[in-house]
Amino acid sequence: MHAIGWIGLAMTLIGGVAAAASPPYDVVEKSIPQLQADMAAGRVTSEELVRAYQARIEAIDRAGPALHSVIALNPHALADARALDAERRAGHLRGPLHGVPVLIKDNIESADDTPTTAGSLALADNVTGRDAPLVRRLKDAGAVILGKTNLSEWANIRSGNSISGWSAIGGLVKNPYVLDRSPCGSSSGTGTAIAASLAAAGVGTETDGSVVCPSAMAALAGLKPTLGLVSRTHVVPISHSQDTPGPMARSVEDAAILLTALAGSDPADPATVRADAHRHDYAAALAGATLKGKRLGVLSYAAGLAPETDAAFDAAVALMKAEGADVIELKDFKPAEGLGDNETTVLMTELKVDLNAYLAATPPAVKTRTLADVIAFNKATARELVLFGQDSFEKAEATQGLDDPAYIKARAEALKAAGADGIDKLIADNHLDALIAPTYGPASRIDVVDGDGISGRSSRLPAIAGYPHLTVPMGQVRGLPVGLSFIGPAWSEDRLLGLGAAFERAAKARKPPTYLPSVETTPEIETAVAPR
């Protein structure tokens, strides 16, 4: 069935019998301010929004193109929405997220009777009955937790030959633009779900690329914040040095609204001690955001991905110059030799320590209490290893802990190379407002034989340094979105969001998903590949 057929089926299922009485509220591509204005005007209630998104999930995530992006629905979402509607009627509004349905990645705990699985059958019974602090902040801000999104299992750390978007519980997430293309990961489900308007906005997590890559592949504004701006407590971990949740949305403004709710200190997460001092209303200054007079440095080593991606990036640079930005090529800079190896040493060592600590605190129903237990479980569970192995888990299990001199040396060298001698030095020496680069190339075809084939070099420096990294839609390559990265020093989220918002307004690069079966089904390509 072609894209038009999927869309027609989705509309039929979403409308249902209710369409005979009155047209259902159309949630497609609606921004958070639009939803809020319509609720304020009485055109829709939070309960009706939840029902509309649930119907859309049934129509195109479970059925239709079967995106497989939502792993579980919150059984209390409707009741939560009704309570927020009652608050609105009583004149109490919690803020711009009041009554707005959002999705969270399924490595983030929520007290709604859904398990937090990280996509693994080993955590199928991990019903903790507690909210991660970031979830509590969203609820306190008035958001409705609609459900949880699928992900690359264990946030894509199980194997170096993994397939982004696949988990044993959720199956394989599809890219909503072209269904046989990768959604990237590990926040694959959040990227696909938000691009497809299955919620107003969503939360992903990143260790290295896991927010910005799926956001770029789905034409979203995705922000990996400064490490420590958003709590990691009750989030299934990989690395305390690099893990952070972040907002993913269809506009920079929506991402900023979500970040405002997410950000804040958490006594249980020492990395967040400075968060309250830095957090503020990130959306407030976006209306006046401009590129005029801004100095932007091109990370030349991160470009050169492919001719059409380079052309889109060149067009983006030309547009920023036309908007008044001063763009400087940083041709002489390359990341320090050995940076990738040092990062791997850090991630493998911290994975064992951090995951063991998390698993030890899971409910008794969870029988895998250590990483070694998970490795054994996977070996005994055919579905877990049917597509790829667990070589990274096995490497992590062999590490020697946080006192290992090799780990200490690797972390110190990596942090200095990415931060002080990397991003900080580039910005200071060149008097820059931010660094820019293409986020990644376009989505590669899903390949169950050889695994991921996605190209990109933008995420490593900010991931290791713990610095913010924003991607916004830059354009398309044969119908596949590509993103533009803005990277800055610690706590520069407001600056990056302003730059991203100004570019977004000038470029108008985001297009809704098309649900094409493949690139080859477009008329231009069909004609080209057919014999004359």
RONU-153062 format. One record per residue (C-alpha): residue in three letters; chain; z, x, y. Coordinates in steps of 0.5 Angstrom, whole numbers, padded with zeros to 4 digits. Layout:
// RONU-153062
[node ALA, A, [Z, X, Y]]
...
// end
This chain:
// RONU-153062
[node MET, A, [0000, 0000, 0000]]
[node HIS, A, [-0002, 0003, 0007]]
[node ALA, A, [0003, 0003, 0013]]
[node ILE, A, [0001, -0004, 0016]]
[node GLY, A, [0003, -0007, 0009]]
[node TRP, A, [0010, -0004, 0009]]
[node ILE, A, [0011, -0006, 0016]]
[node GLY, A, [0009, -0013, 0014]]
[node LEU, A, [0013, -0013, 0008]]
[node ALA, A, [0019, -0011, 0012]]
[node MET, A, [0018, -0016, 0018]]
[node THR, A, [0018, -0021, 0013]]
[node LEU, A, [0024, -0019, 0009]]
[node ILE, A, [0028, -0018, 0016]]
[node GLY, A, [0026, -0025, 0018]]
[node GLY, A, [0027, -0029, 0012]]
[node VAL, A, [0028, -0036, 0013]]
[node ALA, A, [0032, -0035, 0019]]
[node ALA, A, [0025, -0034, 0023]]
[node ALA, A, [0023, -0041, 0022]]
[node ALA, A, [0029, -0043, 0027]]
[node SER, A, [0029, -0037, 0032]]
[node PRO, A, [0026, -0030, 0032]]
[node PRO, A, [0031, -0025, 0029]]
[node TYR, A, [0033, -0020, 0034]]
[node ASP, A, [0029, -0014, 0034]]
[node VAL, A, [0033, -0007, 0033]]
[node VAL, A, [0026, -0003, 0032]]
[node GLU, A, [0027, 0003, 0037]]
[node LYS, A, [0032, 0000, 0041]]
[node SER, A, [0037, 0005, 0045]]
[node ILE, A, [0044, 0005, 0046]]
[node PRO, A, [0044, 0002, 0053]]
[node GLN, A, [0039, -0003, 0051]]
[node LEU, A, [0043, -0005, 0045]]
[node GLN, A, [0049, -0005, 0050]]
[node ALA, A, [0046, -0009, 0056]]
[node ASP, A, [0043, -0014, 0051]]
[node MET, A, [0050, -0015, 0048]]
[node ALA, A, [0053, -0016, 0055]]
[node ALA, A, [0048, -0021, 0057]]
[node GLY, A, [0049, -0025, 0050]]
[node ARG, A, [0042, -0024, 0047]]
[node VAL, A, [0045, -0021, 0041]]
[node THR, A, [0052, -0020, 0038]]
[node SER, A, [0055, -0014, 0034]]
[node GLU, A, [0055, -0018, 0028]]
[node GLU, A, [0048, -0020, 0029]]
[node LEU, A, [0046, -0013, 0030]]
[node VAL, A, [0050, -0011, 0024]]
[node ARG, A, [0046, -0016, 0020]]
[node ALA, A, [0039, -0014, 0023]]
[node TYR, A, [0040, -0007, 0021]]
[node GLN, A, [0042, -0009, 0014]]
[node ALA, A, [0036, -0013, 0013]]
[node ARG, A, [0032, -0007, 0015]]
[node ILE, A, [0035, -0002, 0011]]
[node GLU, A, [0034, -0007, 0005]]
[node ALA, A, [0027, -0008, 0007]]
[node ILE, A, [0024, -0001, 0008]]
[node ASP, A, [0030, 0003, 0005]]
[node ARG, A, [0031, 0000, -0001]]
[node ALA, A, [0024, -0004, -0002]]
[node GLY, A, [0018, -0003, 0002]]
[node PRO, A, [0017, 0005, 0003]]
[node ALA, A, [0023, 0006, -0001]]
[node LEU, A, [0026, 0011, 0004]]
[node HIS, A, [0032, 0013, 0000]]
[node SER, A, [0036, 0015, 0007]]
[node VAL, A, [0042, 0010, 0006]]
[node ILE, A, [0047, 0012, 0000]]
[node ALA, A, [0052, 0007, 0002]]
[node LEU, A, [0053, 0001, 0006]]
[node ASN, A, [0060, 0000, 0009]]
[node PRO, A, [0063, -0007, 0006]]
[node HIS, A, [0067, -0008, 0012]]
[node ALA, A, [0062, -0007, 0017]]
[node LEU, A, [0061, -0014, 0019]]
[node ALA, A, [0068, -0016, 0019]]
[node ASP, A, [0069, -0010, 0024]]
[node ALA, A, [0063, -0012, 0028]]
[node ARG, A, [0066, -0019, 0029]]
[node ALA, A, [0073, -0016, 0031]]
[node LEU, A, [0069, -0012, 0037]]
[node ASP, A, [0065, -0019, 0039]]
[node ALA, A, [0072, -0022, 0040]]
[node GLU, A, [0074, -0016, 0044]]
[node ARG, A, [0068, -0017, 0048]]
[node ARG, A, [0069, -0024, 0049]]
[node ALA, A, [0076, -0023, 0051]]
[node GLY, A, [0074, -0018, 0056]]
[node HIS, A, [0076, -0012, 0053]]
[node LEU, A, [0070, -0006, 0052]]
[node ARG, A, [0072, 0001, 0049]]
[node GLY, A, [0065, 0004, 0052]]
[node PRO, A, [0058, 0005, 0051]]
[node LEU, A, [0059, 0005, 0044]]
[node HIS, A, [0062, -0002, 0044]]
[node GLY, A, [0059, -0006, 0038]]
[node VAL, A, [0054, -0001, 0036]]
[node PRO, A, [0052, 0001, 0029]]
[node VAL, A, [0052, 0008, 0027]]
[node LEU, A, [0051, 0012, 0021]]
[node ILE, A, [0054, 0018, 0018]]
[node LYS, A, [0052, 0023, 0013]]
[node ASP, A, [0056, 0022, 0006]]
[node ASN, A, [0060, 0029, 0007]]
[node ILE, A, [0064, 0025, 0012]]
[node GLU, A, [0070, 0021, 0010]]
[node SER, A, [0071, 0014, 0012]]
[node ALA, A, [0077, 0009, 0010]]
[node ASP, A, [0072, 0004, 0008]]
[node ASP, A, [0072, 0004, 0001]]
[node THR, A, [0066, 0008, 0000]]
[node PRO, A, [0066, 0015, -0004]]
[node THR, A, [0065, 0021, 0000]]
[node THR, A, [0060, 0024, -0005]]
[node ALA, A, [0056, 0030, -0001]]
[node GLY, A, [0051, 0027, -0006]]
[node SER, A, [0054, 0030, -0012]]
[node LEU, A, [0056, 0026, -0018]]
[node ALA, A, [0062, 0030, -0019]]
[node LEU, A, [0065, 0027, -0013]]
[node ALA, A, [0062, 0020, -0015]]
[node ASP, A, [0070, 0017, -0015]]
[node ASN, A, [0072, 0021, -0008]]
[node VAL, A, [0075, 0015, -0005]]
[node THR, A, [0080, 0018, 0000]]
[node GLY, A, [0082, 0012, 0004]]
[node ARG, A, [0082, 0016, 0010]]
[node ASP, A, [0078, 0017, 0016]]
[node ALA, A, [0075, 0024, 0019]]
[node PRO, A, [0078, 0025, 0026]]
[node LEU, A, [0071, 0024, 0028]]
[node VAL, A, [0070, 0018, 0025]]
[node ARG, A, [0076, 0015, 0028]]
[node ARG, A, [0074, 0017, 0035]]
[node LEU, A, [0067, 0013, 0034]]
[node LYS, A, [0071, 0007, 0032]]
[node ASP, A, [0076, 0008, 0038]]
[node ALA, A, [0070, 0008, 0042]]
[node GLY, A, [0068, 0002, 0039]]
[node ALA, A, [0062, 0004, 0034]]
[node VAL, A, [0061, 0000, 0028]]
[node ILE, A, [0060, 0005, 0022]]
[node LEU, A, [0055, 0002, 0018]]
[node GLY, A, [0055, 0006, 0012]]
[node LYS, A, [0053, 0013, 0010]]
[node THR, A, [0047, 0017, 0009]]
[node ASN, A, [0044, 0021, 0004]]
[node LEU, A, [0043, 0028, 0004]]
[node SER, A, [0041, 0035, 0001]]
[node GLU, A, [0046, 0035, -0005]]
[node TRP, A, [0052, 0039, -0003]]
[node ALA, A, [0049, 0040, 0004]]
[node ASN, A, [0044, 0044, 0001]]
[node ILE, A, [0048, 0050, -0001]]
[node ARG, A, [0048, 0049, -0009]]
[node SER, A, [0041, 0053, -0010]]
[node GLY, A, [0036, 0057, -0006]]
[node ASN, A, [0031, 0054, -0009]]
[node SER, A, [0033, 0047, -0007]]
[node ILE, A, [0029, 0041, -0005]]
[node SER, A, [0031, 0038, 0002]]
[node GLY, A, [0033, 0031, 0002]]
[node TRP, A, [0035, 0030, -0006]]
[node SER, A, [0042, 0029, -0009]]
[node ALA, A, [0044, 0026, -0016]]
[node ILE, A, [0047, 0020, -0013]]
[node GLY, A, [0042, 0018, -0007]]
[node GLY, A, [0035, 0021, -0010]]
[node LEU, A, [0030, 0024, -0006]]
[node VAL, A, [0029, 0022, 0002]]
[node LYS, A, [0022, 0021, 0004]]
[node ASN, A, [0020, 0023, 0011]]
[node PRO, A, [0018, 0016, 0015]]
[node TYR, A, [0012, 0019, 0018]]
[node VAL, A, [0009, 0021, 0012]]
[node LEU, A, [0012, 0019, 0006]]
[node ASP, A, [0010, 0025, 0001]]
[node ARG, A, [0013, 0030, 0006]]
[node SER, A, [0020, 0033, 0007]]
[node PRO, A, [0025, 0030, 0011]]
[node CYS, A, [0028, 0037, 0012]]
[node GLY, A, [0036, 0038, 0011]]
[node SER, A, [0041, 0037, 0010]]
[node SER, A, [0042, 0032, 0014]]
[node SER, A, [0036, 0029, 0011]]
[node GLY, A, [0038, 0021, 0011]]
[node THR, A, [0041, 0021, 0018]]
[node GLY, A, [0034, 0024, 0020]]
[node THR, A, [0030, 0019, 0017]]
[node ALA, A, [0034, 0013, 0018]]
[node ILE, A, [0035, 0014, 0025]]
[node ALA, A, [0028, 0015, 0026]]
[node ALA, A, [0026, 0009, 0022]]
[node SER, A, [0031, 0005, 0026]]
[node LEU, A, [0036, 0003, 0021]]
[node ALA, A, [0042, 0004, 0026]]
[node ALA, A, [0042, 0006, 0033]]
[node ALA, A, [0044, 0013, 0032]]
[node GLY, A, [0047, 0018, 0027]]
[node VAL, A, [0052, 0024, 0025]]
[node GLY, A, [0049, 0030, 0021]]
[node THR, A, [0053, 0036, 0020]]
[node GLU, A, [0050, 0043, 0020]]
[node THR, A, [0051, 0050, 0018]]
[node ASP, A, [0045, 0053, 0019]]
[node GLY, A, [0039, 0048, 0021]]
[node SER, A, [0042, 0042, 0018]]
[node VAL, A, [0042, 0038, 0024]]
[node VAL, A, [0036, 0041, 0028]]
[node CYS, A, [0031, 0041, 0022]]
[node PRO, A, [0031, 0034, 0020]]
[node SER, A, [0031, 0032, 0027]]
[node ALA, A, [0025, 0036, 0029]]
[node MET, A, [0022, 0033, 0023]]
[node ALA, A, [0023, 0026, 0025]]
[node ALA, A, [0022, 0026, 0032]]
[node LEU, A, [0029, 0026, 0034]]
[node ALA, A, [0034, 0029, 0039]]
[node GLY, A, [0039, 0033, 0035]]
[node LEU, A, [0045, 0037, 0037]]
[node LYS, A, [0048, 0042, 0034]]
[node PRO, A, [0054, 0043, 0038]]
[node THR, A, [0059, 0049, 0040]]
[node LEU, A, [0063, 0050, 0034]]
[node GLY, A, [0070, 0047, 0035]]
[node LEU, A, [0067, 0042, 0040]]
[node VAL, A, [0067, 0037, 0034]]
[node SER, A, [0073, 0036, 0029]]
[node ARG, A, [0071, 0038, 0021]]
[node THR, A, [0077, 0036, 0018]]
[node HIS, A, [0076, 0031, 0012]]
[node VAL, A, [0068, 0034, 0012]]
[node VAL, A, [0066, 0037, 0005]]
[node PRO, A, [0065, 0044, 0007]]
[node ILE, A, [0061, 0050, 0007]]
[node SER, A, [0063, 0055, 0012]]
[node HIS, A, [0069, 0055, 0017]]
[node SER, A, [0065, 0060, 0021]]
[node GLN, A, [0059, 0056, 0022]]
[node ASP, A, [0060, 0048, 0020]]
[node THR, A, [0060, 0043, 0025]]
[node PRO, A, [0058, 0036, 0026]]
[node GLY, A, [0053, 0033, 0031]]
[node PRO, A, [0049, 0027, 0034]]
[node MET, A, [0042, 0025, 0032]]
[node ALA, A, [0039, 0020, 0036]]
[node ARG, A, [0032, 0017, 0038]]
[node SER, A, [0033, 0020, 0045]]
[node VAL, A, [0037, 0025, 0049]]
[node GLU, A, [0041, 0020, 0052]]
[node ASP, A, [0043, 0017, 0046]]
[node ALA, A, [0045, 0023, 0043]]
[node ALA, A, [0049, 0025, 0049]]
[node ILE, A, [0053, 0018, 0049]]
[node LEU, A, [0055, 0020, 0041]]
[node LEU, A, [0057, 0027, 0043]]
[node THR, A, [0062, 0024, 0048]]
[node ALA, A, [0065, 0020, 0043]]
[node LEU, A, [0065, 0025, 0038]]
[node ALA, A, [0068, 0031, 0042]]
[node GLY, A, [0075, 0033, 0042]]
[node SER, A, [0081, 0037, 0040]]
[node ASP, A, [0084, 0036, 0033]]
[node PRO, A, [0091, 0039, 0031]]
[node ALA, A, [0088, 0040, 0024]]
[node ASP, A, [0082, 0044, 0026]]
[node PRO, A, [0084, 0050, 0029]]
[node ALA, A, [0077, 0052, 0032]]
[node THR, A, [0078, 0045, 0036]]
[node VAL, A, [0083, 0048, 0040]]
[node ARG, A, [0079, 0048, 0047]]
[node ALA, A, [0075, 0042, 0045]]
[node ASP, A, [0079, 0037, 0050]]
[node ALA, A, [0078, 0042, 0056]]
[node HIS, A, [0071, 0042, 0055]]
[node ARG, A, [0069, 0035, 0053]]
[node HIS, A, [0067, 0030, 0058]]
[node ASP, A, [0062, 0025, 0059]]
[node TYR, A, [0055, 0028, 0057]]
[node ALA, A, [0051, 0022, 0059]]
[node ALA, A, [0053, 0022, 0066]]
[node ALA, A, [0049, 0027, 0069]]
[node LEU, A, [0043, 0026, 0065]]
[node ALA, A, [0039, 0021, 0070]]
[node GLY, A, [0039, 0027, 0075]]
[node ALA, A, [0037, 0032, 0070]]
[node THR, A, [0031, 0037, 0072]]
[node LEU, A, [0027, 0043, 0070]]
[node LYS, A, [0026, 0045, 0077]]
[node GLY, A, [0028, 0052, 0078]]
[node LYS, A, [0031, 0053, 0071]]
[node ARG, A, [0030, 0060, 0068]]
[node LEU, A, [0028, 0059, 0061]]
[node GLY, A, [0027, 0065, 0056]]
[node VAL, A, [0022, 0064, 0050]]
[node LEU, A, [0024, 0067, 0043]]
[node SER, A, [0018, 0070, 0042]]
[node TYR, A, [0020, 0072, 0035]]
[node ALA, A, [0021, 0065, 0033]]
[node ALA, A, [0014, 0063, 0035]]
[node GLY, A, [0008, 0064, 0031]]
[node LEU, A, [0009, 0059, 0026]]
[node ALA, A, [0002, 0056, 0025]]
[node PRO, A, [-0004, 0055, 0030]]
[node GLU, A, [-0003, 0048, 0031]]
[node THR, A, [0005, 0048, 0032]]
[node ASP, A, [0003, 0054, 0037]]
[node ALA, A, [-0001, 0050, 0041]]
[node ALA, A, [0004, 0044, 0042]]
[node PHE, A, [0009, 0050, 0044]]
[node ASP, A, [0004, 0053, 0049]]
[node ALA, A, [0003, 0046, 0052]]
[node ALA, A, [0010, 0044, 0052]]
[node VAL, A, [0011, 0051, 0056]]
[node ALA, A, [0006, 0049, 0061]]
[node LEU, A, [0009, 0042, 0062]]
[node MET, A, [0016, 0046, 0063]]
[node LYS, A, [0012, 0050, 0068]]
[node ALA, A, [0009, 0045, 0072]]
[node GLU, A, [0016, 0041, 0072]]
[node GLY, A, [0018, 0047, 0076]]
[node ALA, A, [0021, 0052, 0071]]
[node ASP, A, [0021, 0059, 0071]]
[node VAL, A, [0019, 0061, 0063]]
[node ILE, A, [0020, 0068, 0061]]
[node GLU, A, [0017, 0071, 0055]]
[node LEU, A, [0022, 0075, 0051]]
[node LYS, A, [0017, 0079, 0047]]
[node ASP, A, [0022, 0085, 0045]]
[node PHE, A, [0028, 0082, 0042]]
[node LYS, A, [0028, 0081, 0035]]
[node PRO, A, [0035, 0079, 0031]]
[node ALA, A, [0038, 0085, 0028]]
[node GLU, A, [0036, 0088, 0021]]
[node GLY, A, [0041, 0085, 0016]]
[node LEU, A, [0043, 0079, 0020]]
[node GLY, A, [0041, 0074, 0014]]
[node ASP, A, [0044, 0078, 0009]]
[node ASN, A, [0051, 0078, 0013]]
[node GLU, A, [0050, 0071, 0014]]
[node THR, A, [0049, 0070, 0006]]
[node THR, A, [0055, 0074, 0005]]
[node VAL, A, [0059, 0070, 0010]]
[node LEU, A, [0057, 0063, 0007]]
[node MET, A, [0058, 0065, 0000]]
[node THR, A, [0065, 0067, 0001]]
[node GLU, A, [0067, 0062, 0005]]
[node LEU, A, [0064, 0057, 0001]]
[node LYS, A, [0069, 0058, -0005]]
[node VAL, A, [0075, 0059, -0001]]
[node ASP, A, [0073, 0052, 0003]]
[node LEU, A, [0071, 0048, -0002]]
[node ASN, A, [0076, 0050, -0007]]
[node ALA, A, [0081, 0048, -0001]]
[node TYR, A, [0078, 0041, 0000]]
[node LEU, A, [0077, 0039, -0008]]
[node ALA, A, [0084, 0041, -0009]]
[node ALA, A, [0086, 0035, -0004]]
[node THR, A, [0081, 0030, -0007]]
[node PRO, A, [0084, 0024, -0010]]
[node PRO, A, [0086, 0024, -0018]]
[node ALA, A, [0080, 0021, -0020]]
[node VAL, A, [0076, 0027, -0018]]
[node LYS, A, [0076, 0031, -0024]]
[node THR, A, [0073, 0037, -0021]]
[node ARG, A, [0078, 0041, -0017]]
[node THR, A, [0075, 0048, -0016]]
[node LEU, A, [0068, 0050, -0015]]
[node ALA, A, [0068, 0053, -0022]]
[node ASP, A, [0070, 0046, -0024]]
[node VAL, A, [0063, 0043, -0021]]
[node ILE, A, [0059, 0049, -0024]]
[node ALA, A, [0061, 0047, -0031]]
[node PHE, A, [0060, 0039, -0029]]
[node ASN, A, [0053, 0041, -0027]]
[node LYS, A, [0052, 0045, -0033]]
[node ALA, A, [0054, 0039, -0037]]
[node THR, A, [0051, 0033, -0033]]
[node ALA, A, [0043, 0033, -0034]]
[node ARG, A, [0041, 0030, -0028]]
[node GLU, A, [0045, 0035, -0023]]
[node LEU, A, [0040, 0041, -0026]]
[node VAL, A, [0034, 0037, -0027]]
[node LEU, A, [0030, 0039, -0021]]
[node PHE, A, [0033, 0046, -0019]]
[node GLY, A, [0039, 0050, -0021]]
[node GLN, A, [0046, 0052, -0018]]
[node ASP, A, [0045, 0060, -0017]]
[node SER, A, [0048, 0060, -0010]]
[node PHE, A, [0054, 0056, -0013]]
[node GLU, A, [0055, 0062, -0018]]
[node LYS, A, [0054, 0067, -0013]]
[node ALA, A, [0060, 0064, -0009]]
[node GLU, A, [0064, 0063, -0015]]
[node ALA, A, [0063, 0071, -0016]]
[node THR, A, [0066, 0073, -0009]]
[node GLN, A, [0073, 0076, -0008]]
[node GLY, A, [0076, 0072, -0002]]
[node LEU, A, [0077, 0072, 0006]]
[node ASP, A, [0080, 0079, 0005]]
[node ASP, A, [0074, 0082, 0002]]
[node PRO, A, [0072, 0088, 0006]]
[node ALA, A, [0065, 0087, 0005]]
[node TYR, A, [0066, 0080, 0008]]
[node ILE, A, [0070, 0082, 0014]]
[node LYS, A, [0065, 0087, 0016]]
[node ALA, A, [0059, 0082, 0015]]
[node ARG, A, [0062, 0077, 0019]]
[node ALA, A, [0064, 0082, 0025]]
[node GLU, A, [0057, 0085, 0025]]
[node ALA, A, [0053, 0078, 0024]]
[node LEU, A, [0058, 0075, 0030]]
[node LYS, A, [0056, 0081, 0034]]
[node ALA, A, [0049, 0081, 0033]]
[node ALA, A, [0048, 0073, 0034]]
[node GLY, A, [0053, 0072, 0040]]
[node ALA, A, [0055, 0078, 0044]]
[node ASP, A, [0048, 0082, 0043]]
[node GLY, A, [0044, 0076, 0042]]
[node ILE, A, [0044, 0070, 0045]]
[node ASP, A, [0049, 0072, 0051]]
[node LYS, A, [0046, 0079, 0052]]
[node LEU, A, [0039, 0075, 0053]]
[node ILE, A, [0042, 0070, 0058]]
[node ALA, A, [0046, 0075, 0062]]
[node ASP, A, [0040, 0080, 0062]]
[node ASN, A, [0035, 0075, 0064]]
[node HIS, A, [0039, 0071, 0068]]
[node LEU, A, [0037, 0065, 0064]]
[node ASP, A, [0039, 0058, 0063]]
[node ALA, A, [0037, 0057, 0056]]
[node LEU, A, [0033, 0060, 0051]]
[node ILE, A, [0027, 0056, 0048]]
[node ALA, A, [0023, 0056, 0042]]
[node PRO, A, [0019, 0051, 0037]]
[node THR, A, [0025, 0049, 0032]]
[node TYR, A, [0021, 0049, 0026]]
[node GLY, A, [0013, 0048, 0024]]
[node PRO, A, [0011, 0041, 0021]]
[node ALA, A, [0014, 0038, 0015]]
[node SER, A, [0011, 0041, 0008]]
[node ARG, A, [0009, 0037, 0003]]
[node ILE, A, [0015, 0035, -0002]]
[node ASP, A, [0014, 0040, -0008]]
[node VAL, A, [0019, 0039, -0014]]
[node VAL, A, [0016, 0045, -0017]]
[node ASP, A, [0017, 0051, -0012]]
[node GLY, A, [0022, 0047, -0007]]
[node ASP, A, [0022, 0047, 0000]]
[node GLY, A, [0016, 0050, 0004]]
[node ILE, A, [0019, 0049, 0011]]
[node SER, A, [0018, 0055, 0016]]
[node GLY, A, [0022, 0056, 0022]]
[node ARG, A, [0026, 0061, 0025]]
[node SER, A, [0030, 0058, 0031]]
[node SER, A, [0037, 0056, 0028]]
[node ARG, A, [0040, 0062, 0025]]
[node LEU, A, [0042, 0066, 0032]]
[node PRO, A, [0046, 0059, 0035]]
[node ALA, A, [0048, 0058, 0028]]
[node ILE, A, [0052, 0064, 0026]]
[node ALA, A, [0054, 0065, 0034]]
[node GLY, A, [0057, 0058, 0034]]
[node TYR, A, [0053, 0056, 0040]]
[node PRO, A, [0050, 0050, 0042]]
[node HIS, A, [0042, 0048, 0039]]
[node LEU, A, [0039, 0042, 0042]]
[node THR, A, [0032, 0040, 0039]]
[node VAL, A, [0028, 0035, 0042]]
[node PRO, A, [0021, 0032, 0040]]
[node MET, A, [0015, 0037, 0043]]
[node GLY, A, [0009, 0033, 0040]]
[node GLN, A, [0006, 0032, 0033]]
[node VAL, A, [0001, 0036, 0028]]
[node ARG, A, [-0003, 0031, 0024]]
[node GLY, A, [0002, 0026, 0025]]
[node LEU, A, [0008, 0030, 0023]]
[node PRO, A, [0013, 0031, 0029]]
[node VAL, A, [0015, 0038, 0031]]
[node GLY, A, [0021, 0040, 0036]]
[node LEU, A, [0022, 0044, 0042]]
[node SER, A, [0029, 0048, 0042]]
[node PHE, A, [0034, 0049, 0047]]
[node ILE, A, [0039, 0054, 0046]]
[node GLY, A, [0045, 0056, 0050]]
[node PRO, A, [0052, 0060, 0050]]
[node ALA, A, [0058, 0057, 0048]]
[node TRP, A, [0060, 0050, 0051]]
[node SER, A, [0053, 0049, 0055]]
[node GLU, A, [0052, 0043, 0052]]
[node ASP, A, [0051, 0039, 0058]]
[node ARG, A, [0046, 0044, 0061]]
[node LEU, A, [0042, 0044, 0054]]
[node LEU, A, [0042, 0036, 0054]]
[node GLY, A, [0040, 0036, 0062]]
[node LEU, A, [0034, 0041, 0060]]
[node GLY, A, [0032, 0036, 0054]]
[node ALA, A, [0033, 0030, 0058]]
[node ALA, A, [0028, 0033, 0063]]
[node PHE, A, [0023, 0035, 0058]]
[node GLU, A, [0023, 0028, 0055]]
[node ARG, A, [0022, 0025, 0061]]
[node ALA, A, [0016, 0029, 0063]]
[node ALA, A, [0013, 0030, 0056]]
[node LYS, A, [0014, 0023, 0053]]
[node ALA, A, [0013, 0026, 0046]]
[node ARG, A, [0017, 0021, 0041]]
[node LYS, A, [0012, 0016, 0037]]
[node PRO, A, [0015, 0011, 0032]]
[node PRO, A, [0014, 0013, 0025]]
[node THR, A, [0008, 0011, 0021]]
[node TYR, A, [0010, 0011, 0014]]
[node LEU, A, [0003, 0014, 0012]]
[node PRO, A, [0003, 0015, 0004]]
[node SER, A, [0000, 0022, 0006]]
[node VAL, A, [-0004, 0026, 0011]]
[node GLU, A, [-0010, 0025, 0007]]
[node THR, A, [-0010, 0018, 0008]]
[node THR, A, [-0012, 0018, 0015]]
[node PRO, A, [-0019, 0016, 0017]]
[node GLU, A, [-0020, 0023, 0020]]
[node ILE, A, [-0018, 0027, 0014]]
[node GLU, A, [-0021, 0022, 0009]]
[node THR, A, [-0028, 0023, 0012]]
[node ALA, A, [-0027, 0031, 0012]]
[node VAL, A, [-0025, 0031, 0005]]
[node ALA, A, [-0030, 0027, 0002]]
[node PRO, A, [-0037, 0030, 0000]]
[node ARG, A, [-0042, 0029, 0005]]
// end
